[in-house]
Amino acid sequence: MSWARSLPGPLRRPLSRLVHAAWEGASELGAIGPDDPRGRRFGRLGPGSCLLFPQGAVYNEHLVHIGAETIVGPYASISAGMAPGQDMPTDPVVSIGSRCLIGRGSHIVGHWEIIVGDDIQTGPYVYITDQNHSYEDPVAPIGRQWPTEAPVRIGSGSWLGANAVILPGTQIGEHVVVAAGAVVRGEVPDRCVVAGVPARVVRRWIEGKGWVTEKDLSFP
């Protein structure tokens, strides 16, 4: 039993209330909005948007654009490049649209171009990146080989489930569901559901047919 739990109830209860009140106060004061000094570092942080406290790694904010009424959950990381102060070839590097909800502990790590559309929600611990390690030399340590980059785009109205991974070069259409734990690479059409490792289309809306599953012989 911890020392705190061993305290008498009449003493423990007010201390517990004090701790929770302090945390709530820190959460309110530590949030980043468009009018806060930290918020003004962003290339754009639209009205009503907020990065909840505590934040993960957030740097090179001047290369990050976020639209209006977007909420970034606690412990989420949004960065341009690999280190603060790094010179980048593009501006903006990371663009997140309006009315999005980025889940707790998610990572959006851009090096070239990541575009997240409007009205997108992600579950917790989603990872989105436009850069990956290369493996051209079978002798040199992989971490020391020059990485490769490819732009990423996620269409408006989409939902990314918990622990999904979006790899470099991925182009996701509009109104797409990415199942929890999926690893996505390549092009994903509009209005479909993708799942698996690697992710594949398992359900798709076809005009005139409605929802079609991969078991249907007419599935395109």
C-alpha positions as CSV (number, residue, x, y, z in Angstrom):
1,M,0.0,0.0,0.0
2,S,1.3,3.5,-0.9
3,W,1.9,6.1,1.8
4,A,-0.9,8.2,0.3
5,R,-3.4,5.4,0.7
6,S,-2.3,4.8,4.3
7,L,-3.3,8.4,5.2
8,P,-6.5,8.7,7.3
9,G,-9.6,9.3,5.3
10,P,-10.3,12.8,6.8
11,L,-6.8,13.8,5.6
12,R,-6.8,11.9,2.3
13,R,-10.1,13.2,0.9
14,P,-9.2,16.9,1.0
15,L,-5.7,16.2,-0.4
16,S,-7.3,14.2,-3.2
17,R,-9.7,17.1,-4.0
18,L,-6.7,19.4,-4.1
19,V,-4.8,17.2,-6.5
20,H,-7.7,16.9,-8.9
21,A,-8.4,20.7,-8.7
22,A,-4.8,21.4,-9.5
23,W,-4.9,19.0,-12.4
24,E,-8.1,20.6,-13.8
25,G,-6.5,24.0,-13.4
26,A,-3.3,22.9,-15.2
27,S,-5.4,21.4,-18.0
28,E,-7.2,24.7,-18.5
29,L,-4.2,26.9,-18.3
30,G,-2.0,24.5,-20.3
31,A,-4.3,24.2,-23.3
32,I,-3.1,26.0,-26.4
33,G,-5.6,28.2,-28.3
34,P,-5.2,30.7,-31.1
35,D,-4.9,33.7,-28.8
36,D,-2.3,32.1,-26.5
37,P,1.4,33.0,-27.0
38,R,2.2,29.4,-28.0
39,G,-0.8,29.4,-30.3
40,R,0.5,32.4,-32.2
41,R,3.6,30.4,-33.1
42,F,1.5,28.3,-35.6
43,G,1.4,29.2,-39.2
44,R,-2.4,29.1,-38.6
45,L,-4.5,28.1,-35.6
46,G,-8.1,28.8,-36.5
47,P,-10.8,30.2,-34.2
48,G,-12.1,27.7,-31.7
49,S,-9.2,25.3,-32.2
50,C,-7.3,23.9,-29.2
51,L,-4.5,21.6,-28.3
52,L,-5.5,20.0,-25.0
53,F,-3.0,19.7,-22.1
54,P,-0.7,18.0,-21.8
55,Q,0.7,18.2,-25.3
56,G,3.1,15.7,-26.8
57,A,6.0,16.9,-29.0
58,V,4.9,20.1,-30.8
59,Y,7.6,22.0,-32.7
60,N,8.2,24.1,-35.8
61,E,4.7,25.3,-35.4
62,H,5.1,28.0,-38.0
63,L,5.0,25.2,-40.6
64,V,1.8,23.7,-39.2
65,H,-1.6,25.0,-40.2
66,I,-4.8,24.1,-38.3
67,G,-8.3,25.2,-39.3
68,A,-11.2,26.3,-37.2
69,E,-12.9,24.4,-34.3
70,T,-10.3,21.5,-34.4
71,I,-9.5,19.7,-31.2
72,V,-6.1,18.0,-30.7
73,G,-6.3,15.5,-27.8
74,P,-3.9,15.2,-24.9
75,Y,-0.4,13.7,-25.4
76,A,-0.8,14.2,-29.2
77,S,2.3,15.1,-31.1
78,I,2.3,17.4,-34.2
79,S,5.6,18.3,-35.7
80,A,7.3,19.4,-38.9
81,G,10.7,17.8,-39.3
82,M,12.8,15.8,-36.8
83,A,14.0,18.6,-34.5
84,P,13.0,22.1,-33.5
85,G,14.5,24.8,-35.8
86,Q,15.0,22.4,-38.7
87,D,14.8,24.0,-42.1
88,M,12.1,22.4,-44.2
89,P,11.6,22.5,-48.0
90,T,7.9,23.1,-47.9
91,D,5.5,25.5,-46.1
92,P,3.1,24.4,-44.7
93,V,4.4,20.9,-43.9
94,V,1.4,19.8,-41.9
95,S,-2.1,21.0,-42.7
96,I,-5.1,20.0,-40.6
97,G,-8.6,21.1,-41.6
98,S,-11.5,22.5,-39.7
99,R,-13.8,20.6,-37.2
100,C,-11.4,17.8,-36.8
101,L,-10.8,15.7,-33.7
102,I,-7.3,14.2,-33.3
103,G,-7.3,11.4,-30.7
104,R,-5.2,11.2,-27.5
105,G,-1.6,10.2,-28.0
106,S,-1.8,10.4,-31.8
107,H,1.3,11.5,-33.9
108,I,1.3,13.5,-37.0
109,V,4.9,13.9,-38.1
110,G,5.5,15.7,-41.4
111,H,8.6,16.2,-43.4
112,W,7.3,17.1,-46.9
113,E,3.5,17.4,-47.0
114,I,0.7,16.0,-44.9
115,I,-2.8,17.2,-45.6
116,V,-5.7,16.2,-43.3
117,G,-9.0,17.4,-44.6
118,D,-12.1,18.8,-42.8
119,D,-14.4,16.9,-40.4
120,I,-11.9,14.1,-39.8
121,Q,-11.8,12.2,-36.5
122,T,-9.2,9.8,-35.3
123,G,-9.1,7.3,-32.5
124,P,-6.3,7.3,-30.0
125,Y,-2.7,6.6,-30.9
126,V,-3.0,7.0,-34.7
127,Y,0.3,7.6,-36.5
128,I,0.5,9.6,-39.7
129,T,3.8,10.3,-41.4
130,D,5.1,11.2,-44.9
131,Q,8.7,9.8,-44.2
132,N,10.0,6.3,-43.8
133,H,13.4,4.6,-43.5
134,S,15.0,3.2,-46.6
135,Y,16.7,-0.1,-46.9
136,E,18.9,0.1,-50.0
137,D,22.1,-0.9,-48.3
138,P,22.0,-4.4,-46.6
139,V,25.1,-3.6,-44.6
140,A,24.6,0.0,-43.2
141,P,22.3,0.4,-40.2
142,I,18.8,1.2,-41.4
143,G,18.6,4.2,-39.1
144,R,21.6,5.8,-40.9
145,Q,20.3,5.3,-44.4
146,W,18.7,8.3,-46.1
147,P,14.9,8.3,-45.6
148,T,12.3,8.5,-48.3
149,E,9.4,10.9,-48.4
150,A,6.0,11.0,-50.2
151,P,3.0,13.3,-49.6
152,V,0.1,12.1,-47.6
153,R,-3.5,13.2,-48.1
154,I,-6.6,12.2,-46.0
155,G,-9.9,13.2,-47.5
156,S,-12.6,15.1,-45.6
157,G,-15.2,13.3,-43.6
158,S,-13.0,10.3,-42.8
159,W,-12.6,8.3,-39.6
160,L,-9.3,6.7,-38.6
161,G,-9.7,4.0,-35.9
162,A,-7.4,3.5,-32.9
163,N,-3.8,2.6,-33.6
164,A,-4.1,3.0,-37.3
165,V,-0.9,3.8,-39.2
166,I,-0.8,5.9,-42.3
167,L,2.4,5.5,-44.3
168,P,4.1,7.8,-46.7
169,G,2.5,8.2,-50.1
170,T,-1.0,7.3,-48.9
171,Q,-3.9,9.1,-50.6
172,I,-7.1,8.4,-48.8
173,G,-10.4,9.5,-50.4
174,E,-13.4,11.2,-48.7
175,H,-15.7,9.6,-46.2
176,V,-13.4,6.6,-45.6
177,V,-13.3,4.4,-42.5
178,V,-9.9,3.1,-41.6
179,A,-10.3,0.2,-39.2
180,A,-8.5,0.1,-35.9
181,G,-4.9,-1.2,-36.2
182,A,-4.9,-1.0,-40.0
183,V,-1.7,-0.1,-41.8
184,V,-2.5,1.9,-44.9
185,R,-0.4,2.6,-47.9
186,G,-1.3,3.6,-51.5
187,E,-4.6,5.0,-52.8
188,V,-7.9,4.4,-51.1
189,P,-11.1,5.4,-53.0
190,D,-13.9,7.5,-51.6
191,R,-16.6,6.1,-49.4
192,C,-15.2,2.8,-48.4
193,V,-13.9,0.8,-45.4
194,V,-10.4,-0.5,-45.3
195,A,-8.9,-2.9,-42.7
196,G,-6.0,-5.2,-42.1
197,V,-2.2,-5.2,-42.4
198,P,-1.6,-4.2,-45.1
199,A,-5.0,-2.5,-45.4
200,R,-7.4,-3.5,-48.2
201,V,-10.9,-2.4,-49.1
202,V,-13.5,-4.6,-47.4
203,R,-16.6,-2.6,-48.1
204,R,-17.4,0.2,-50.6
205,W,-20.4,2.3,-51.5
206,I,-21.2,2.0,-55.3
207,E,-23.6,4.5,-56.8
208,G,-26.7,2.5,-57.9
209,K,-25.7,-0.6,-55.9
210,G,-25.2,0.7,-52.4
211,W,-22.7,-1.0,-50.1
212,V,-20.8,-3.8,-51.8
213,T,-18.5,-6.2,-49.9
214,E,-15.3,-7.8,-51.2
215,K,-17.1,-11.1,-51.4
216,D,-19.3,-9.8,-54.2
217,L,-18.0,-10.9,-57.6
218,S,-18.9,-7.4,-59.0
219,F,-16.7,-5.7,-56.4
220,P,-14.4,-3.4,-58.5
